[in-house]
Amino acid sequence: VAAQKCRKRKLNAILNLEEDVCNLQTQKESLKKEHSQCSKSINQIKQKLNNLYRDIFSRLRDDQGRPVNPCQYVIHCSSNGSVFIIPKHLAKSEQKQDTRTEQKEK
């Protein structure tokens, strides 16, 4: 009787594990679909952002009325909502400072 109960518990454990595997496979497929949808959304947003970036730079002019070169400048948004056009070399040094600040906070 003890051996039968042991075998029954073992079979129940195996059945529960098989059910868990099925549930996890279903969850995995669901997460893959969600990941794919998120990737598509991210790519669409990136494309829209690139289009906006190009549109903004096509309308910008310097003090002499010449177009601003997007290779030399970047759009910078500050935490208070202000938007600036700054030279790329300044933006890179500012990013380094932000990274250092974030690392110190951690």
N, C-alpha and C positions, 0 to 999 in steps of 0.2 A: 504494500500500500504506500509506503514511504517513497519507494522508487517511482511508482506511478505518479504521485504528487509532484515529485521532482521533475519527471519528464513533462508533466502538464505545465508546470511553472516555466520550464525551459522553452516549450513550444509557445506559450503565451508571450514570453519575453521576445522570442524570435518574431512572432506576428506583430508585436508592438514596434519592434525595430524596423520591420519591413514597412509598416504603415508610416513610421517617421521618415524613412527614406523616400517614400512616395510623396509625402507632404513637402519635404525639403526639395525634391526635384521640381515639384510644381512651383514652389516659392522661387527657386532658382530661375525657372523659365520666365516667371512674372517679373523678376528683377532684371533679367536680360532685356525684356521688352521695355521696361521702364528706363533702363540705361540707354537703350537705343533712342527712345523718344527724347530723353534729356539731351543726348548728343546732338540730335537733329535741331532741337530748340536752341542749343548753344551756338551751333553753326549758323543758324538763321539770325540770331542776335548779333553775332560777330559780323556777319555780312551787312546787316543794317547799320551797325556802328561804323564799319569801314566806309559805307556809302555816305553816312552823315559826316564823317571826318573829311572825306574828299569834298563834299558839298561846302562845308565850312571853309576849308582852305581855298576853294575856288573863288570864294567871295571876299576873302581877306586881302587887304592891301596895306603896304607899309606907308610911311610918311610921304614918300614921293609918288605914291599911287601904283607902285609895282606890286605884282602878286607876291604873297608870302610863300616861301619855299617850304613845303611840308617835309622835306628831307632835313631841314635845319631846325625846325620848330616842332613843338608838341603842344597839345591842348592839355592844360593842367586844371583839374577841379579841386578846389580846397574843401576842407571839411565844413566850412560855413556856407558853401554853395557858390562861391565866387569862381569864375572861370577866367583863366589867363592863357595867353600864348607865350610860351617861354622857349628859349634856345634849348636844344636837346642836351647839350653838355651840362646845363644847369639842372635839368630834370633828372639826369642820371645821378648827380651828386646828391640831390634831394632825396632820391629813392634810397641811396645808401644810408643817409641819415635816418630815414623812416625805418629802415630795416634794423639799424642799430638800436633805435628807440624801442621797437617791438621786442627785440631780443632782451633788452634790459628789463622790460616789463615782465617777461616770462620768468 
